[in-house]
Amino acid sequence: MTDRALVVVRAGALTTVQDRGRPGHAHVGVGHSGALDAPSAALVNRLVGNPPGAAVLETTLNGCAVRPRSAVVVAAGGAPCAVTLDGRPAPWGAPVQVPAGALLDLGPARAGVRSYLAVSGGVAVDPVLGSRSTDLLSGLGPPPLTDGMVLPLGPTHGVHARVDVAPQPAPPTELVLRVTLGPRDDWFTPAALRTLTTREFRVSSASNRIGLRTEGPALERAVGGELPSEGMVLGAVQVPPDGRPVVFLADHPTTGGYPVIAVVRPSDLPAAAQAVPGTPVRFVAVRRRG
């Protein structure tokens, strides 16, 4: 039994292992996956001295609690939350020394959705196709955390950062998503395109790692019938039969049969990972396909 490990005491609503994902396999039906809020995951890794691609824990809404078997350095980021060490307050957004056997608890998100926990050495579960990420759609990677699970840790790589608190963007109070229209915008009426880019939508409680679902006005199709399945990309805005746009996130399918009216700029997607249900959403067209 190795002492370089974390014991999961409280798994939380949904806590998964995530790194930078497994790009380059869409042609064989394997999605990208990886941390939804990639900048937050990279920052907490930097705070504990890990390389940016080290695997971290991604929590959802109500955090998690772990107990390391050996002394480690940790950092929490992403959605702000209370951090306690054996019941005593500890810093969020800064490196924290955790003794062997101490209980580290990340509480519920005070704003946003997903918090990230990096541990010196990184979570060292076995990689699948070059990544340790959990993919909820395909089932690749380790399963979501459960109470009592033991997660191996890798060797430490460097000295942790010497900072009091690292600045991080606040979760959005309004989600503005810049989009390029197409490739199937011609399947929708001109009124639907105006609705998409001028009306307000809201984040649905049915959103998950696969896609950010919206509530709001329905988008009217100009072309009826079925669309043959075609490749899907991160940030694709797919419109199912109910007419409400869905923004594909990290665990999205690699193919789909509903028309894609637009694609979100990748740099806007981390904010989507932190948008709580009910957050206003606006789609802003920045470039039409030529």
JORA-V410220 format. One record per helix or strand of 3 or more residues. SS is the DSSP state (alpha for helix, beta for strand). FROM is the first residue (numbers start at 1). TO is the last residue. If there is no record, write none. Layout:
SS/FROM/TO ; SS/FROM/TO
This chain:
beta/5/10 ; beta/16/18 ; alpha/26/28 ; alpha/38/48 ; beta/56/58 ; beta/64/68 ; beta/72/78 ; beta/81/85 ; beta/88/90 ; beta/96/98 ; beta/103/109 ; beta/115/119 ; beta/150/153 ; beta/174/181 ; alpha/185/187 ; alpha/190/198 ; beta/201/203 ; beta/211/215 ; beta/236/239 ; beta/245/248 ; beta/260/264 ; alpha/266/273 ; beta/280/288
